[in-house]
Amino acid sequence: MPPSPAAQSESAQGRGAPGTRAQRKGAPVRPGAGRTSPGRNAPRKGKSTAKSAKKRRRRTLRQIARGVRRRARRAAGRVRRLWRRSLQLRVVTSTLVISIVVVAVLGVFLMQSITTTMIDARIRAGLAEAQANVATAVGHLTAQPGEAAKQSSTRQGDAPVLPSDPVEVAANALANRASDRYNVIILSETDVGKDYVTGDIDPRSLPPRMRKQVQKITPGDPPQRLTTPLYYENSAAAVPGLVIGHRVEGPPGRTYEIYHFFPLREEEETLALVRQMVVAVGAVLVLLLAAIASLVTRQVVIPVRLARQAAERLAAGNLEERLKVRGEDDLARLGTSFNDMASNLAQKIRQLEELSQVQRQFVSDVSHELRTPLTTVRMAADLLYEAREDFDPAVRRSAELMQNQLERFEAMLNDLLEISRHDAGAATLVADTVDMRDVVLRAVGDSQALAEKHSTRIELRLPSEPCMAEVDTRRVERILRNLLFNAIEHGEGKDIIVTLGADRDAVAVAVRDHGVGLKPGEENLVFDRFWRADPSRKRTIGGTGLGLAISREDAMLHGGWLQAWGAPGEGAQFRLSLPRVAGAELRGSPLPLVPPEVEMRRTWRGHASVTSSIGGAGPATASGTAAGTGSGTVSGAAKGSGNGSAPASGNGPAAEAAAGAGATTGTAGDSGAGVTPDSGAAGAPRTEAAARDAEVRDGGGGDADR
């Protein structure tokens, strides 16, 4: 059976869809069915709007607070910089602070002294007047009623009246004497209701503790006094005042208390005026002291500032800078001494420049002049060396020694010429954008023959990404060869680690050996010319003593650093840091100067790298490019094995193809971040003669002077 209209309506309402079939057919629909009524969502929307507005307000307040903090920090920074740089500001501020403290202390002391003096004077005057009034009151209180009335009427200038109360008579007499200067209250301790008040003084001006003190004294004893606020019936404001209380005896069996209330309004006004004058005078005095300090400091600071500016110009190279001398005081003598010092410095600098120029010219001339005879001698020596097999053993040995010494002599001449170019500022940088990995591999290949001779294994740690930098390839390769030769000489046959690192702004190469190391302080001396840590140590690879000095000059020509670290028994590490862009400022190095295993005393765990030990007795060239991480070794003329990933693109499926006496193989494994571009120069050991040629061409056989 088809569903009833009611069922269809309920189904449509359950779905809650507007315009359902049941509605189109006219089925009855309950109010509120279908689309949700806007009235229900109105509170929810209002609540969400309020929340969003609250969030916006909070966000705005946070932004305002951050802006205020930022401005406050900037202002505080400017104040700190001004405080550090301005001697005059520091002196004036210090003088101002000290003056404020001194004036404040003196002002407080002065006000206390004046206040004490004025109050004491008022107390003495009040005691004297109160004592006289008490004597008068006692006379009225102890007189007979008729006599008291007579005295009262006589003093008032009126006609005699009938006998009156002695207390009233005494109160009237005291009121006449007081006028408006003070008020009196007479209290009877025996007769209730026999209390009298003169003037408009409010009885609550009498403190209860004051009355207790007066009631404890014996009639005739010294009075009690107290400074307390006074209240008057016609004024709501309290007035500082002095209360003096006496206890006297009247007729037998009657005791009275007499209180005098002296207002201190005039004294308070006087003290306020004095206080204002003290503050005004103190402020003027502080400002005058600050102005005096500023003037005096200015007289000292200006000559010192002029001397500083002159010293800066002198340090910038203006050797003719002098100070103007006025007077004969200490500042004038300072200017005279400065001028004498500048003159002496200029003279010494000129002498040193002339001497250096003569020295450089001499070295350059000698080096150039020696090249011509050296070339002739070298040609003759080469002929003798090539024909040495036809000579007897002694002559053959002499020919070999002469050949070796000529090579060393030629290397020394090349080094002297190069160092003279650096000294004369004539060295130029021919920068090209190259991959530093290729540069490192070529330098390692040039050092391989010497490494084999010393049974040294060279380990490479190269990143997988290209390390592009604008460098002079010839100079950088010479630096690396010098560092490698130096490490081989002093590495005692232990492994040498060559690490290449790079970041966004710089590249760095670290050469680490595990030999004798360096003593404290020798890390700077090692770059000096002809310096040797142990003069008695015999050189095994020759060298001129200029290799590291030239290397440092080459690094500085790039705008880079060449630094050394070493420790006795732990080896040494030399780090070359160069900017990626020629001429850029070098702010840091991607590699640490101290080896991590030494710094952290644990095994170095580095990023993915390529570790390669190259050896062999014959030339080997590769026809592919291997990419991967891991380590591979080549032992003699046999083959090498490695672990890591080494996918290569070459002439065959192997990772590398080599032609010659040795071959390098690799096993596929995990992919890493190491790339070893192998173009033949990296893993190809060269003959000993080729290595010697490289030494002669590029600055000798390293600076093996440690």
C-alpha positions as CSV (number, residue, x, y, z in Angstrom):
1,M,0.0,0.0,0.0
2,P,1.3,3.5,-0.7
3,P,2.2,5.5,2.3
4,S,-0.3,7.8,3.7
5,P,0.0,11.6,3.4
6,A,0.8,11.7,7.2
7,A,3.6,9.2,6.8
8,Q,5.0,11.2,3.8
9,S,4.8,14.4,5.9
10,E,6.6,12.7,8.8
11,S,9.2,11.3,6.4
12,A,9.8,14.8,4.9
13,Q,10.0,16.3,8.4
14,G,12.4,13.6,9.5
15,R,14.7,14.4,6.5
16,G,14.3,18.1,7.2
17,A,14.5,19.0,3.6
18,P,12.6,22.1,2.4
19,G,10.2,21.7,-0.5
20,T,9.8,17.9,-0.1
21,R,7.3,15.8,-2.1
22,A,4.9,15.7,0.7
23,Q,4.8,19.4,1.0
24,R,4.2,19.8,-2.8
25,K,1.3,17.4,-2.5
26,G,-0.2,19.6,0.2
27,A,0.4,17.2,3.1
28,P,0.1,18.9,6.5
29,V,3.4,20.0,7.9
30,R,4.1,20.8,11.5
31,P,5.3,24.3,12.3
32,G,9.0,24.4,12.4
33,A,9.5,21.3,10.2
34,G,11.8,21.4,7.2
35,R,14.3,24.3,7.2
36,T,15.5,25.4,10.6
37,S,13.9,28.6,11.8
38,P,16.2,31.6,11.8
39,G,15.0,32.5,15.3
40,R,16.7,29.4,16.7
41,N,20.1,30.2,15.3
42,A,19.9,33.9,16.3
43,P,21.3,33.4,19.9
44,R,24.0,31.1,18.5
45,K,25.0,33.5,15.9
46,G,25.0,36.4,18.4
47,K,27.2,34.3,20.7
48,S,29.7,33.5,18.0
49,T,29.8,37.1,16.9
50,A,30.5,38.2,20.5
51,K,33.3,35.6,20.7
52,S,34.9,36.7,17.5
53,A,34.6,40.3,18.6
54,K,36.3,39.4,21.9
55,K,39.0,37.6,20.0
56,R,39.6,40.6,17.8
57,R,39.8,42.8,20.8
58,R,42.3,40.5,22.4
59,R,44.3,40.3,19.3
60,T,44.3,44.1,18.9
61,L,45.4,44.5,22.5
62,R,48.2,42.0,22.1
63,Q,49.4,43.8,19.0
64,I,49.3,47.1,20.8
65,A,51.2,45.6,23.8
66,R,53.8,44.1,21.4
67,G,54.1,47.5,19.7
68,V,54.6,49.3,23.0
69,R,57.1,46.7,24.2
70,R,59.0,47.0,20.9
71,R,59.1,50.8,21.1
72,A,60.1,50.6,24.8
73,R,63.0,48.2,23.9
74,R,64.1,50.5,21.1
75,A,64.0,53.5,23.3
76,A,65.9,51.7,26.1
77,G,68.5,50.5,23.5
78,R,69.0,54.1,22.3
79,V,69.4,55.3,25.9
80,R,71.9,52.5,26.7
81,R,73.9,53.2,23.6
82,L,74.0,57.0,24.4
83,W,74.9,56.2,28.0
84,R,77.8,54.0,27.0
85,R,79.1,56.4,24.4
86,S,78.7,59.8,26.1
87,L,81.1,60.5,28.9
88,Q,79.6,63.9,29.4
89,L,76.1,62.4,29.9
90,R,77.4,60.0,32.5
91,V,79.2,62.7,34.5
92,V,76.3,65.1,34.4
93,T,73.8,62.4,35.3
94,S,76.0,61.2,38.2
95,T,76.4,64.8,39.4
96,L,72.7,65.3,39.2
97,V,71.8,62.2,41.1
98,I,74.4,62.9,43.8
99,S,73.2,66.5,44.1
100,I,69.6,65.5,44.4
101,V,70.5,63.1,47.2
102,V,72.7,65.6,49.1
103,V,70.1,68.4,48.7
104,A,67.3,66.1,49.8
105,V,69.2,65.0,52.9
106,L,70.2,68.6,53.8
107,G,66.6,69.8,53.2
108,V,65.1,67.2,55.4
109,F,67.7,68.0,58.1
110,L,67.0,71.7,57.8
111,M,63.2,71.3,57.9
112,Q,63.5,69.1,61.0
113,S,65.7,71.7,62.7
114,I,63.3,74.6,61.9
115,T,60.3,72.6,62.9
116,T,61.8,71.5,66.2
117,T,62.9,75.1,67.0
118,M,59.5,76.6,66.2
119,I,57.6,74.0,68.1
120,D,59.9,74.2,71.1
121,A,59.5,78.0,71.2
122,R,55.7,77.7,71.0
123,I,55.7,75.2,73.8
124,R,57.8,77.4,76.0
125,A,55.5,80.3,75.4
126,G,52.4,78.2,75.9
127,L,53.7,76.8,79.2
128,A,54.5,80.3,80.5
129,E,51.1,81.6,79.6
130,A,49.3,78.6,80.9
131,Q,51.2,78.8,84.2
132,A,50.1,82.4,84.6
133,N,46.5,81.5,83.7
134,V,46.5,78.7,86.2
135,A,47.7,81.0,89.0
136,T,44.9,83.4,88.1
137,A,42.3,80.5,88.0
138,V,43.5,79.1,91.4
139,G,43.1,82.6,92.9
140,H,39.5,82.7,91.7
141,L,38.7,79.1,92.7
142,T,40.1,79.4,96.3
143,A,38.5,82.9,96.9
144,Q,35.2,83.4,98.9
145,P,32.1,83.6,96.7
146,G,31.6,87.4,97.3
147,E,35.2,88.2,96.7
148,A,35.2,86.1,93.6
149,A,32.2,87.9,92.2
150,K,33.8,91.2,93.1
151,Q,37.0,90.4,91.3
152,S,35.0,89.2,88.3
153,S,32.9,92.3,88.1
154,T,35.8,94.6,88.7
155,R,37.8,93.0,85.9
156,Q,34.8,93.1,83.6
157,G,34.2,96.8,84.4
158,D,30.5,96.0,85.3
159,A,28.5,96.8,88.3
160,P,28.9,94.4,91.2
161,V,26.7,91.3,90.9
162,L,25.6,88.8,93.4
163,P,28.0,86.1,94.4
164,S,28.5,83.6,91.6
165,D,30.2,80.2,91.1
166,P,34.0,80.4,91.4
167,V,34.5,78.1,88.5
168,E,32.5,80.3,86.2
169,V,34.4,83.3,87.5
170,A,37.7,81.7,86.8
171,A,36.5,80.6,83.3
172,N,35.4,84.2,82.5
173,A,38.7,85.5,83.7
174,L,40.7,83.1,81.5
175,A,38.4,83.8,78.5
176,N,39.2,87.5,78.8
177,R,42.9,86.8,79.0
178,A,42.9,84.3,76.0
179,S,40.9,86.4,73.6
180,D,41.2,84.5,70.2
181,R,44.7,83.2,70.8
182,Y,43.8,80.1,72.7
183,N,41.0,78.3,74.4
184,V,40.5,76.9,77.9
185,I,38.5,74.0,79.3
186,I,37.9,73.7,83.1
187,L,36.7,70.3,84.3
188,S,35.6,69.6,87.9
189,E,36.5,66.1,89.2
190,T,34.1,66.3,92.1
191,D,31.1,68.4,90.9
192,V,29.4,66.9,87.9
193,G,28.3,69.5,85.4
194,K,30.7,72.1,86.7
195,D,32.6,72.1,83.4
196,Y,33.3,75.3,81.4
197,V,34.6,75.9,77.9
198,T,35.9,79.2,76.6
199,G,35.6,80.1,72.9
200,D,34.4,77.7,70.2
201,I,36.7,74.8,70.9
202,D,35.2,71.4,70.5
203,P,35.5,69.2,73.7
204,R,36.5,66.3,71.5
205,S,39.8,68.1,70.9
206,L,40.8,66.8,74.4
207,P,42.3,63.3,73.9
208,P,41.2,60.7,76.5
209,R,44.8,59.7,77.1
210,M,45.7,63.3,77.8
211,R,43.1,63.5,80.5
212,K,44.3,60.2,82.0
213,Q,47.8,61.5,82.2
214,V,46.6,64.7,83.9
215,Q,44.5,62.8,86.4
216,K,47.5,60.8,87.5
217,I,49.6,63.9,88.5
218,T,49.4,65.6,91.9
219,P,48.1,69.2,92.1
220,G,51.1,71.4,91.8
221,D,53.2,69.0,89.7
222,P,54.5,70.2,86.3
223,P,51.8,70.2,83.6
224,Q,51.3,67.6,80.9
225,R,51.5,68.6,77.2
226,L,50.6,67.0,73.9
227,T,50.5,68.0,70.3
228,T,47.2,66.9,68.8
229,P,44.6,68.0,66.2
230,L,42.2,70.6,67.4
231,Y,38.5,70.8,66.4
232,Y,36.3,73.8,66.4
233,E,32.5,74.0,66.3
234,N,32.5,76.4,63.4
235,S,35.0,74.5,61.2
236,A,35.0,70.9,60.0
237,A,38.8,70.8,59.4
238,A,41.2,69.9,62.1
239,V,44.0,72.3,63.1
240,P,47.3,71.2,64.6
241,G,47.6,72.3,68.1
242,L,49.2,72.1,71.5
243,V,47.3,70.9,74.6
244,I,48.7,71.8,78.1
245,G,46.9,70.2,81.1
246,H,47.1,71.2,84.8
247,R,45.5,69.7,87.9
248,V,44.8,72.2,90.7
249,E,42.9,72.2,94.0
250,G,40.1,74.6,94.8
251,P,38.1,74.8,97.9
252,P,38.6,72.0,100.3
253,G,37.6,68.7,98.8
254,R,37.4,70.0,95.3
255,T,39.9,69.3,92.4
256,Y,39.9,70.8,89.0
257,E,41.6,70.2,85.6
258,I,42.5,73.1,83.5
259,Y,43.4,72.5,79.8
260,H,44.8,75.2,77.5
261,F,44.5,74.6,73.7
262,F,47.0,76.6,71.6
263,P,46.4,76.3,67.8
264,L,49.6,76.0,65.7
265,R,48.1,77.4,62.6
266,E,50.6,80.2,62.2
267,E,53.5,77.8,62.8
268,E,52.2,75.4,60.2
269,E,51.8,78.1,57.6
270,T,55.3,79.3,58.3
271,L,56.7,75.8,58.0
272,A,54.8,75.2,54.7
273,L,56.3,78.4,53.3
274,V,59.8,77.4,54.5
275,R,59.3,74.0,53.0
276,Q,58.4,75.5,49.6
277,M,61.4,77.8,49.7
278,V,63.7,74.9,50.6
279,V,62.3,72.8,47.7
280,A,62.6,75.6,45.2
281,V,66.1,76.5,46.3
282,G,67.2,72.9,46.3
283,A,65.8,72.4,42.7
284,V,67.6,75.5,41.5
285,L,70.8,74.4,43.3
286,V,70.6,71.0,41.6
287,L,70.1,72.5,38.2
288,L,73.0,74.9,38.7
289,L,75.2,72.0,39.8
290,A,74.2,70.0,36.7
291,A,75.0,73.0,34.5
292,I,78.3,73.5,36.2
293,A,79.1,69.8,35.8
294,S,78.1,69.9,32.1
295,L,80.3,73.0,31.5
296,V,83.3,71.6,33.4
297,T,82.9,68.2,31.7
298,R,82.6,69.8,28.3
299,Q,85.9,71.6,28.8
300,V,87.5,68.1,29.3
301,V,85.5,66.0,26.9
302,I,85.9,68.2,23.8
303,P,89.7,67.9,23.7
304,V,89.5,64.2,24.4
305,R,86.9,63.8,21.7
306,L,89.1,65.7,19.3
307,A,92.0,63.4,20.2
308,R,89.9,60.4,19.6
309,Q,88.9,61.6,16.2
310,A,92.5,62.4,15.3
311,A,93.5,58.9,16.5
312,E,90.9,57.3,14.3
313,R,92.0,59.3,11.3
314,L,95.6,58.4,12.1
315,A,94.7,54.7,12.4
316,A,92.9,55.0,9.0
317,G,96.2,55.9,7.4
318,N,96.3,59.6,7.5
319,L,99.8,59.9,9.0
320,E,99.7,63.7,8.7
321,E,96.9,64.1,11.3
322,R,97.8,66.3,14.3
323,L,96.1,68.0,17.2
324,K,95.9,71.8,17.8
325,V,97.6,72.6,21.1
326,R,96.3,75.5,23.1
327,G,97.7,76.5,26.5
328,E,100.1,74.6,28.8
329,D,97.8,72.5,31.0
330,D,97.5,68.8,31.1
331,L,95.2,68.6,28.0
332,A,97.7,70.7,26.1
333,R,100.5,68.4,27.1
334,L,98.3,65.5,26.1
335,G,98.0,67.0,22.6
336,T,101.7,67.6,22.4
337,S,102.4,64.0,23.4
338,F,99.9,62.8,20.8
339,N,101.5,64.8,18.1
340,D,105.0,63.5,19.0
341,M,103.7,60.0,19.0
342,A,102.0,60.5,15.6
343,S,105.2,61.9,14.1
344,N,107.3,59.0,15.5
345,L,104.8,56.5,14.2
346,A,104.7,58.1,10.8
347,Q,108.5,58.1,10.6
348,K,108.8,54.4,11.7
349,I,106.0,53.4,9.3
350,R,107.8,55.1,6.4
351,Q,111.1,53.5,7.3
352,L,109.4,50.1,7.5
353,E,107.7,50.6,4.2
354,E,110.9,51.5,2.6
355,L,112.7,48.6,4.1
356,S,109.9,46.2,3.1
357,Q,109.9,47.6,-0.4
358,V,113.7,47.1,-0.7
359,Q,113.4,43.6,0.7
360,R,110.6,42.6,-1.6
361,Q,112.4,44.1,-4.6
362,F,115.5,42.3,-3.6
363,V,113.7,38.9,-3.3
364,S,111.9,39.5,-6.6
365,D,115.1,40.5,-8.4
366,V,117.1,37.6,-7.0
367,S,114.4,35.2,-7.8
368,H,114.1,36.4,-11.4
369,E,117.8,36.6,-11.9
370,L,118.3,33.1,-10.6
371,R,115.8,31.7,-13.0
372,T,118.1,32.1,-16.1
373,P,121.1,30.2,-14.7
374,L,118.8,27.7,-13.0
375,T,117.2,26.9,-16.3
376,T,120.6,26.2,-17.9
377,V,121.8,24.2,-15.0
378,R,118.5,22.3,-15.0
379,M,118.9,21.4,-18.6
380,A,122.4,20.0,-18.0
381,A,121.2,18.2,-14.9
382,D,118.3,16.6,-16.8
383,L,120.8,15.2,-19.4
384,L,123.0,13.8,-16.7
385,Y,120.0,12.3,-14.9
386,E,118.7,10.6,-18.0
387,A,122.1,9.1,-18.7
388,R,122.8,8.1,-15.1
389,E,122.6,4.4,-15.9
390,D,125.8,4.7,-17.9
391,F,127.8,6.2,-15.0
392,D,129.5,4.5,-12.2
393,P,127.5,4.3,-8.9
394,A,129.1,7.4,-7.3
395,V,128.5,9.6,-10.3
396,R,125.0,8.2,-10.7
397,R,124.2,9.0,-7.1
398,S,125.6,12.5,-7.6
399,A,123.4,13.0,-10.6
400,E,120.3,11.9,-8.6
401,L,121.2,14.2,-5.7
402,M,121.8,17.1,-8.0
403,Q,118.4,16.5,-9.7
404,N,116.6,16.4,-6.3
405,Q,118.3,19.5,-5.0
406,L,117.6,21.4,-8.3
407,E,113.9,20.5,-8.0
408,R,113.9,21.8,-4.4
409,F,115.8,24.9,-5.4
410,E,113.3,25.6,-8.2
411,A,110.5,25.1,-5.8
412,M,112.0,27.6,-3.4
413,L,112.4,30.1,-6.1
414,N,108.7,29.7,-7.1
415,D,107.7,30.1,-3.4
416,L,109.8,33.2,-3.1
417,L,108.3,34.7,-6.2
418,E,104.8,33.9,-5.0
419,I,105.3,35.3,-1.5
420,S,106.9,38.4,-3.0
421,R,103.7,38.9,-5.1
422,H,101.6,38.7,-2.0
423,D,103.9,41.1,-0.1
424,A,103.7,43.6,-2.9
425,G,100.0,43.3,-3.3
426,A,100.3,42.1,-6.8
427,A,98.6,38.7,-6.3
428,T,95.4,38.5,-8.3
429,L,92.4,36.2,-7.9
430,V,91.1,34.4,-11.0
431,A,87.8,33.1,-9.7
432,D,85.6,30.6,-11.4
433,T,82.5,28.8,-10.3
434,V,83.5,25.2,-9.6
435,D,82.4,22.2,-7.6
436,M,84.7,22.0,-4.6
437,R,84.3,18.2,-4.6
438,D,86.3,18.1,-7.9
439,V,88.9,20.4,-6.4
440,V,89.3,18.2,-3.4
441,L,89.5,15.0,-5.5
442,R,92.2,16.5,-7.7
443,A,94.3,17.6,-4.7
444,V,94.0,14.1,-3.2
445,G,95.0,12.5,-6.4
446,D,98.1,14.7,-6.6
447,S,99.0,13.6,-3.1
448,Q,98.4,9.9,-3.5
449,A,101.9,8.9,-4.6
450,L,103.4,10.5,-1.5
451,A,100.7,8.9,0.7
452,E,101.6,5.5,-0.7
453,K,105.2,6.1,0.0
454,H,104.4,6.8,3.6
455,S,101.9,4.0,3.9
456,T,99.2,6.6,4.7
457,R,95.5,6.0,4.0
458,I,93.5,9.1,2.9
459,E,89.8,9.1,3.9
460,L,87.3,11.4,2.1
461,R,84.1,12.7,3.5
462,L,82.2,14.5,0.8
463,P,78.6,15.7,0.7
464,S,76.2,14.4,-1.9
465,E,75.1,17.8,-3.1
466,P,77.4,19.9,-5.3
467,C,79.4,22.4,-3.4
468,M,79.6,25.3,-5.9
469,A,81.8,28.2,-5.0
470,E,83.6,31.1,-6.8
471,V,87.3,30.3,-6.2
472,D,90.7,30.4,-7.9
473,T,91.1,26.7,-8.6
474,R,94.9,26.8,-8.9
475,R,95.3,28.5,-5.5
476,V,92.8,26.4,-3.7
477,E,94.4,23.2,-5.0
478,R,97.8,24.4,-3.9
479,I,96.4,25.1,-0.4
480,L,94.9,21.6,-0.2
481,R,98.1,19.9,-1.5
482,N,100.2,21.8,1.0
483,L,97.8,20.7,3.8
484,L,97.9,17.1,2.6
485,F,101.7,17.0,2.2
486,N,102.0,18.5,5.7
487,A,99.6,15.9,7.1
488,I,101.4,13.0,5.4
489,E,104.8,14.3,6.7
490,H,103.6,14.5,10.3
491,G,100.9,11.9,10.3
492,E,103.2,9.0,11.2
493,G,101.6,6.7,8.7
494,K,98.1,7.0,10.3
495,D,94.9,7.8,8.5
496,I,94.2,11.3,7.1
497,I,90.6,12.5,7.0
498,V,89.6,15.1,4.4
499,T,86.1,16.6,5.1
500,L,84.2,18.9,2.8
501,G,81.3,20.9,4.2
502,A,79.1,23.7,3.0
503,D,76.3,25.9,4.0
504,R,74.4,28.8,2.3
505,D,77.3,31.3,2.5
506,A,80.5,29.3,2.8
507,V,82.4,26.1,2.0
508,A,85.1,24.5,4.1
509,V,87.7,21.8,3.8
510,A,89.3,20.2,6.9
511,V,92.4,18.0,6.7
512,R,92.8,15.9,9.9
513,D,95.9,13.8,10.8
514,H,96.6,11.7,13.8
515,G,100.3,12.4,14.2
516,V,102.4,14.3,16.7
517,G,100.0,17.2,16.9
518,L,100.8,20.8,18.0
519,K,101.7,22.2,21.3
520,P,99.6,25.1,22.8
521,G,100.4,28.3,21.0
522,E,101.8,26.6,17.9
523,E,98.6,26.8,16.0
524,N,99.5,30.4,15.1
525,L,103.2,30.0,14.7
526,V,102.8,27.2,12.1
527,F,101.8,29.8,9.5
528,D,105.0,31.8,10.0
529,R,107.6,31.7,7.3
530,F,110.4,29.2,7.8
531,W,109.0,28.2,11.2
532,R,109.6,24.7,12.4
533,A,108.3,23.1,15.6
534,D,111.3,20.8,15.9
535,P,114.4,22.1,14.1
536,S,116.2,18.8,14.7
537,R,113.5,16.8,12.9
538,K,114.6,15.6,9.5
539,R,112.4,16.5,6.5
540,T,111.3,13.5,4.6
541,I,109.5,15.2,1.7
542,G,111.5,18.3,1.3
543,G,109.7,21.6,1.4
544,T,110.8,25.2,1.6
545,G,109.1,26.3,4.8
546,L,106.9,28.7,2.9
547,G,104.0,26.4,2.0
548,L,101.7,27.2,4.8
549,A,102.5,30.9,4.7
550,I,101.6,31.0,1.0
551,S,98.5,29.0,1.7
552,R,97.4,31.5,4.3
553,E,98.0,34.3,1.9
554,D,95.9,32.5,-0.8
555,A,93.1,32.0,1.7
556,M,93.1,35.7,2.7
557,L,93.1,36.6,-1.0
558,H,89.8,34.8,-1.3
559,G,88.5,36.6,1.8
560,G,88.6,33.3,3.7
561,W,90.3,31.7,6.7
562,L,93.0,29.1,7.1
563,Q,93.1,27.9,10.7
564,A,94.9,25.2,12.6
565,W,94.2,23.1,15.7
566,G,96.4,20.6,17.4
567,A,97.1,18.7,20.6
568,P,100.1,16.7,21.5
569,G,99.5,13.0,20.8
570,E,96.1,13.7,19.2
571,G,97.1,15.0,15.8
572,A,96.2,18.2,14.1
573,Q,93.5,19.6,11.9
574,F,93.7,22.4,9.4
575,R,90.5,24.1,8.2
576,L,90.1,26.1,5.0
577,S,87.0,28.3,5.0
578,L,86.0,30.2,1.8
579,P,82.9,32.3,0.9
580,R,80.7,30.9,-1.8
581,V,80.8,34.2,-3.7
582,A,84.1,35.9,-4.3
583,G,84.4,39.1,-2.4
584,A,81.6,38.2,0.1
585,E,82.2,38.6,3.8
586,L,82.9,35.3,5.6
587,R,80.9,35.2,8.9
588,G,81.3,31.5,9.9
589,S,82.5,28.1,8.8
590,P,80.4,25.1,8.0
591,L,82.9,22.8,9.8
592,P,84.2,22.9,13.3
593,L,87.9,23.7,13.9
594,V,88.2,21.2,16.7
595,P,87.4,17.6,15.6
596,P,84.1,16.4,17.0
597,E,85.7,13.2,18.4
598,V,88.1,15.3,20.4
599,E,85.6,18.0,21.3
600,M,82.8,15.7,22.5
601,R,85.0,12.7,23.4
602,R,82.9,10.2,21.5
603,T,82.8,8.7,18.1
604,W,82.0,11.1,15.3
605,R,78.6,10.4,13.8
606,G,78.3,12.6,10.8
607,H,76.0,13.2,7.9
608,A,76.0,10.9,4.9
609,S,79.5,11.0,3.5
610,V,81.8,9.3,1.1
611,T,84.8,7.6,2.7
612,S,87.4,6.5,0.2
613,S,91.0,5.2,0.6
614,I,92.9,5.3,-2.6
615,G,96.0,3.2,-3.3
616,G,97.6,1.3,-6.0
617,A,100.8,0.9,-7.9
618,G,99.6,1.8,-11.4
619,P,97.3,4.4,-13.0
620,A,93.6,3.7,-13.0
621,T,91.0,5.8,-14.7
622,A,87.2,5.5,-14.3
623,S,84.7,5.9,-17.1
624,G,81.6,6.4,-15.0
625,T,80.3,8.7,-12.3
626,A,79.6,7.0,-9.1
627,A,77.1,8.4,-6.7
628,G,76.4,7.1,-3.2
629,T,77.6,6.9,0.4
630,G,79.8,4.5,2.1
631,S,83.5,3.7,2.0
632,G,85.7,2.1,-0.6
633,T,89.3,1.1,-0.6
634,V,91.8,0.2,-3.2
635,S,94.7,-2.0,-2.2
636,G,97.7,-1.9,-4.5
637,A,97.0,-3.1,-8.0
638,A,94.2,-5.3,-6.9
639,K,90.6,-4.4,-6.7
640,G,88.8,-2.4,-4.0
641,S,85.6,-3.2,-2.2
642,G,83.2,-0.8,-0.7
643,N,79.9,-0.7,1.1
644,G,77.0,1.8,0.6
645,S,75.1,2.7,-2.5
646,A,77.0,3.2,-5.8
647,P,74.7,3.5,-8.7
648,A,76.7,4.7,-11.7
649,S,76.3,5.8,-15.2
650,G,79.1,4.4,-17.3
651,N,79.8,2.0,-20.1
652,G,78.5,-1.1,-18.3
653,P,76.4,-2.2,-15.4
654,A,79.2,-2.0,-12.9
655,A,79.4,1.0,-10.6
656,E,82.8,2.0,-11.9
657,A,84.9,0.8,-14.8
658,A,88.6,1.2,-14.6
659,A,91.4,0.8,-17.1
660,G,94.8,-0.1,-15.9
661,A,96.2,-2.2,-13.2
662,G,93.5,-1.6,-10.6
663,A,89.7,-1.7,-10.6
664,T,87.1,-0.3,-8.1
665,T,83.9,-2.1,-7.4
666,G,81.0,-1.2,-5.2
667,T,78.0,-3.0,-3.8
668,A,74.5,-1.5,-3.9
669,G,72.9,-0.7,-0.7
670,D,71.2,2.2,1.1
671,S,71.0,5.4,-0.8
672,G,72.7,8.3,1.0
673,A,73.9,11.8,0.7
674,G,77.3,11.1,-0.7
675,V,78.5,11.7,-4.3
676,T,81.9,10.8,-5.6
677,P,82.4,12.2,-9.1
678,D,85.1,10.0,-10.5
679,S,86.7,11.3,-13.6
680,G,90.0,9.5,-13.2
681,A,91.9,12.1,-11.2
682,A,90.4,11.1,-7.9
683,G,91.4,7.5,-7.7
684,A,94.3,7.5,-10.1
685,P,97.6,7.4,-8.3
686,R,100.4,9.1,-10.2
687,T,104.0,8.2,-10.6
688,E,106.6,9.7,-8.3
689,A,107.9,11.9,-11.1
690,A,104.4,13.3,-11.7
691,A,104.1,14.0,-8.0
692,R,107.4,15.8,-8.0
693,D,106.3,17.9,-11.0
694,A,103.2,19.0,-9.2
695,E,105.3,20.0,-6.2
696,V,107.6,22.1,-8.3
697,R,104.8,23.7,-10.2
698,D,102.5,24.6,-7.3
699,G,104.8,25.7,-4.5
700,G,106.9,22.9,-3.3
701,G,106.2,19.7,-1.4
702,G,104.1,21.2,1.3
703,D,105.1,23.0,4.5
704,A,106.3,20.0,6.5
705,D,107.6,22.2,9.3
706,R,105.7,21.0,12.3
